[in-house]
């Protein structure tokens, strides 16, 4: 009987979800990336209030670990770790690309042999990406990839691949392979629920002291 708070601020939109025993019971979302920090705590308070729950009722905090926006990841991770520490409950981290793929898997039917490829825009022709099987098993690790006409050539020869995320449109412009398909996937913290609940049951928790976001690549400032 686990009550989980799920937090996602890793990309352009932010959301928080509350779930009990793997079932979503409420969610709040924000579309303005600049407001992630100011949105998060009031949204958590409101979500719990509407569900007649309190912070002390929570059994764990789940948070998207990235890759994604540096600022967004820091906002989400700091809040999740702070709540978990204050409440003395476990922290669960879930890769953003896996959450995106979980959302995509709810759209696809009868595509057991296909691969899922989430893409997060990393500016210019670069994306943060990974490959997952239809049942959400990792096929390749998360990487920062500069897209060109040779990207995914080997994988596309062997499998149908569904591409999605805010980085997918620039790949769609140059990708002409018949095994490449493109989806419009809208994911939220609600898509974390099943993943987080499974990790909770497995007691697969992240260290409050040492866990850090998956940034995908080193941060480089343009300021001197």
C-alpha positions as CSV (number, residue, x, y, z in Angstrom):
1,X,0.0,0.0,0.0
2,X,2.3,2.7,-1.3
3,X,1.4,6.4,-1.7
4,X,4.0,7.9,-4.1
5,X,4.5,11.5,-5.2
6,X,6.0,11.8,-8.7
7,X,7.8,14.9,-9.9
8,X,8.9,15.8,-13.4
9,X,10.5,19.1,-14.2
10,X,13.2,17.8,-16.6
11,X,12.0,19.4,-19.8
12,X,9.8,22.2,-21.1
13,X,6.8,21.3,-19.1
14,X,6.5,20.3,-15.5
15,X,4.0,18.1,-13.6
16,X,3.5,16.4,-10.3
17,X,1.3,13.3,-9.8
18,X,0.0,11.4,-6.8
19,X,-0.5,7.6,-7.0
20,X,-1.6,4.9,-4.6
21,X,-0.7,1.3,-5.2
22,X,0.3,2.1,-8.8
23,X,-3.0,4.0,-9.6
24,X,-3.0,7.7,-10.5
25,X,-5.2,9.6,-8.2
26,X,-4.3,13.2,-9.1
27,X,-2.0,15.4,-11.2
28,X,-1.0,19.0,-11.7
29,X,0.8,20.4,-14.8
30,X,2.6,23.6,-15.9
31,X,3.6,24.4,-19.4
32,X,5.8,27.4,-18.8
33,X,9.4,26.3,-18.3
34,X,10.4,29.5,-16.5
35,X,7.8,28.8,-13.8
36,X,9.0,25.3,-12.8
37,X,10.5,26.4,-9.5
38,X,7.5,28.5,-8.5
39,X,5.0,25.9,-9.7
40,X,6.3,22.9,-7.9
41,X,5.7,23.4,-4.2
42,X,2.2,24.9,-4.5
43,X,1.3,22.2,-6.9
44,X,2.4,19.5,-4.4
45,X,0.5,21.1,-1.6
46,X,-2.7,21.5,-3.7
47,X,-2.5,17.9,-5.0
48,X,-2.2,16.4,-1.6
49,X,-5.0,18.7,-0.2
50,X,-7.4,17.6,-3.0
51,X,-6.6,14.0,-2.3
52,X,-7.1,14.4,1.5
53,X,-3.5,13.4,2.1
54,X,-0.6,15.1,3.8
55,X,3.2,15.0,3.2
56,X,3.5,12.6,6.2
57,X,1.3,10.1,4.4
58,X,3.8,9.7,1.5
59,X,5.8,6.5,1.3
60,X,8.3,7.7,-1.3
61,X,9.2,10.5,-3.7
62,X,9.9,9.7,-7.4
63,X,11.6,12.2,-9.7
64,X,12.7,12.2,-13.3
65,X,16.5,12.0,-13.3
66,X,17.1,13.4,-16.9
67,X,18.4,14.1,-19.3
68,X,16.8,17.4,-20.0
69,X,17.0,21.0,-18.9
70,X,19.9,21.7,-16.5
71,X,17.8,24.1,-14.5
72,X,14.7,22.0,-14.6
73,X,16.6,18.9,-13.4
74,X,18.1,20.8,-10.5
75,X,14.7,22.2,-9.5
76,X,13.1,18.7,-9.5
77,X,16.0,16.9,-7.9
78,X,16.5,19.4,-5.1
79,X,12.8,19.4,-4.2
80,X,12.5,15.6,-4.3
81,X,15.7,15.1,-2.3
82,X,14.6,17.8,0.2
83,X,11.2,16.2,0.7
84,X,12.6,12.7,1.0
85,X,15.2,13.8,3.5
86,X,12.7,15.8,5.6
87,X,10.1,13.0,5.6
88,X,12.7,10.2,6.0
89,X,11.3,8.3,3.1
90,X,13.0,6.8,0.0
91,X,13.9,8.6,-3.2
92,X,13.2,7.0,-6.5
93,X,14.7,8.3,-9.7
94,X,13.4,7.4,-13.2
95,X,15.1,8.4,-16.5
96,X,13.2,11.0,-18.4
97,X,13.6,9.0,-21.6
98,X,12.0,6.0,-20.0
99,X,9.0,8.0,-18.8
100,X,8.6,9.3,-22.4
101,X,8.8,5.8,-23.7
102,X,6.2,4.6,-21.2
103,X,3.8,7.3,-22.5
104,X,4.6,6.2,-26.1
105,X,3.9,2.6,-25.3
106,X,0.3,3.5,-24.3
107,X,-0.3,4.8,-27.8
108,X,1.2,1.9,-29.8
109,X,-0.8,-1.3,-30.3
110,X,0.5,-4.6,-31.7
111,X,4.1,-3.2,-32.1
112,X,5.9,-5.7,-29.9
113,X,8.8,-5.9,-32.4
114,X,9.3,-2.2,-32.7
115,X,11.8,0.0,-30.8
116,X,11.0,3.2,-29.0
117,X,13.3,6.2,-29.4
118,X,12.6,9.3,-27.3
119,X,14.4,12.5,-28.3
120,X,15.0,15.5,-26.1
121,X,16.1,18.7,-28.0
122,X,19.7,19.6,-27.0
123,X,19.9,22.5,-29.5
124,X,21.2,22.7,-33.1
125,X,21.1,19.1,-34.5
126,X,21.8,17.4,-31.2
127,X,19.4,15.4,-29.1
128,X,19.5,13.4,-25.9
129,X,18.2,10.0,-26.8
130,X,18.1,6.2,-26.1
131,X,16.4,3.1,-27.5
132,X,13.9,1.0,-25.6
133,X,12.1,-2.2,-26.6
134,X,8.3,-2.1,-26.7
135,X,8.2,-3.5,-23.2
136,X,10.4,-0.7,-22.0
137,X,13.7,-2.6,-21.7
138,X,16.8,-0.5,-22.5
139,X,18.4,-1.4,-25.9
140,X,20.9,1.4,-25.8
141,X,22.1,3.8,-23.1
142,X,21.3,7.5,-23.0
143,X,23.6,9.6,-25.1
144,X,23.9,13.1,-26.6
145,X,23.7,12.5,-30.3
146,X,24.4,14.9,-33.2
147,X,21.9,13.8,-35.9
148,X,23.0,13.2,-39.5
149,X,21.8,11.1,-42.4
150,X,23.7,8.0,-41.0
151,X,22.1,8.1,-37.6
152,X,20.3,4.9,-36.6
153,X,21.1,3.2,-40.0
154,X,21.9,-0.2,-38.5
155,X,18.9,-0.2,-36.1
156,X,16.5,0.9,-38.8
157,X,17.6,-1.9,-41.1
158,X,16.6,-4.4,-38.5
159,X,13.6,-2.8,-36.7
160,X,10.7,-0.4,-37.0
161,X,11.5,2.5,-34.8
162,X,9.1,5.1,-33.4
163,X,10.7,8.5,-32.7
164,X,9.1,11.1,-30.5
165,X,9.8,14.0,-28.2
166,X,10.7,17.7,-28.9
167,X,13.9,16.6,-30.6
168,X,12.2,14.3,-33.1
169,X,11.0,17.0,-35.6
170,X,14.5,17.9,-36.7
171,X,15.3,14.2,-37.2
172,X,12.1,13.8,-39.2
173,X,13.4,16.4,-41.7
174,X,16.5,14.3,-42.7
175,X,15.3,10.8,-42.0
176,X,13.7,9.1,-45.0
177,X,14.0,5.4,-44.0
178,X,10.8,3.4,-44.4
179,X,11.2,1.8,-40.9
180,X,11.1,5.2,-39.2
181,X,7.8,6.5,-37.8
182,X,7.1,9.6,-35.8
183,X,4.7,10.0,-32.9
184,X,3.3,13.0,-31.1
185,X,3.7,12.0,-27.4
186,X,2.6,14.1,-24.5
187,X,4.1,12.7,-21.3
188,X,3.6,13.8,-17.7
189,X,4.5,12.7,-14.2
190,X,1.4,10.4,-14.5
191,X,3.4,8.3,-16.9
192,X,6.0,7.7,-14.1
193,X,3.5,6.0,-11.9
194,X,3.8,2.4,-13.0
195,X,7.6,2.7,-13.3
196,X,8.0,4.3,-9.9
197,X,5.6,1.8,-8.2
198,X,7.6,-1.1,-9.6
199,X,10.9,0.4,-8.4
200,X,9.3,0.9,-4.9
201,X,8.2,-2.7,-4.8
202,X,11.8,-3.8,-5.8
203,X,13.2,-1.4,-3.1
204,X,15.3,0.2,-5.9
205,X,16.0,3.5,-4.2
206,X,18.5,6.3,-5.0
207,X,21.0,7.6,-2.5
208,X,19.9,10.9,-1.0
209,X,23.6,11.8,-0.5
210,X,25.1,10.8,-3.8
211,X,22.4,10.6,-6.5
212,X,22.6,13.3,-9.2
213,X,20.6,14.1,-12.3
214,X,21.6,12.5,-15.7
215,X,22.5,15.7,-17.5
216,X,23.5,13.9,-20.7
217,X,26.6,16.0,-21.2
218,X,28.7,18.5,-19.4
219,X,27.3,22.0,-18.8
220,X,29.0,24.7,-20.7
221,X,28.3,28.4,-20.0
222,X,28.5,31.0,-22.8
223,X,29.3,33.6,-20.2
224,X,32.9,34.7,-19.6
